Amino acid sequence: MSRTDQLSQDEVFEVLKSPRRRYALYYLRQEGGETELSDLTEQVAAWENETTLAALTTEQRKRVYISLYQTHLPKLDEADIVEYDRDAGVVRLGDRASDLNLYLGEVSREQFPWDRYYLGLVAVSSALVAAVWLDVYPFELLSGLVVATVILVAFGVSSVVHFLNYRRTDEVGTPPELSRADGQEH
């Protein structure tokens, strides 16, 4: 059943009162709107237990899996917030998921616009190469090898910083309510 009308405020609060449902929605949004139930279970369990995926116990996974499978996903599916295919083990954001954006806030993997940074780095590198090639003063004093080395170092350092920045974040990021410095809700 697909509904196109917006969720009422009572429905929104009912859905979002459970941290487990909020975590499931955060994860789905981070993963582009679709995920396997097993992946969803693991990440929600890791967030709830403030641990990594590798450090999760079987009991922690099982407890989250059962409640998602039996309670939370069917409730979200009934409200058309997710599409939950029990047989395939796949969960997708539903038609009404966007009704919750105001309440869930922005959820994204990256804080820094790396795509724009690299585009700018390419533009600066291209301008440098063009200036050397066209013998523009003072760039005419640089050899092609020096220019290539500078560009290579700039991209190398940028790539290392990008990699370290990505590794520093959790596997898929932390839900906003867990990353707040003013306290944590469980």
ABEGO torsion letter per residue (X at the ends): XBBABBBBAAAAAAAAABAAAAAAAAAAAAAGGBBBAAAAAAAAAAAAAGBBAAABBAAAAAAAAAAAAAAAAAAAAAAGABBBBAAAGBBBBBAAAAAAAAAAEBBBABABBAAAAAAAAAAAAAAAAAAAAAGBOAAAABBAAAAAAAAAAAAAAAAAAAAAAAAABBAAEBBAAAABAAEBBX
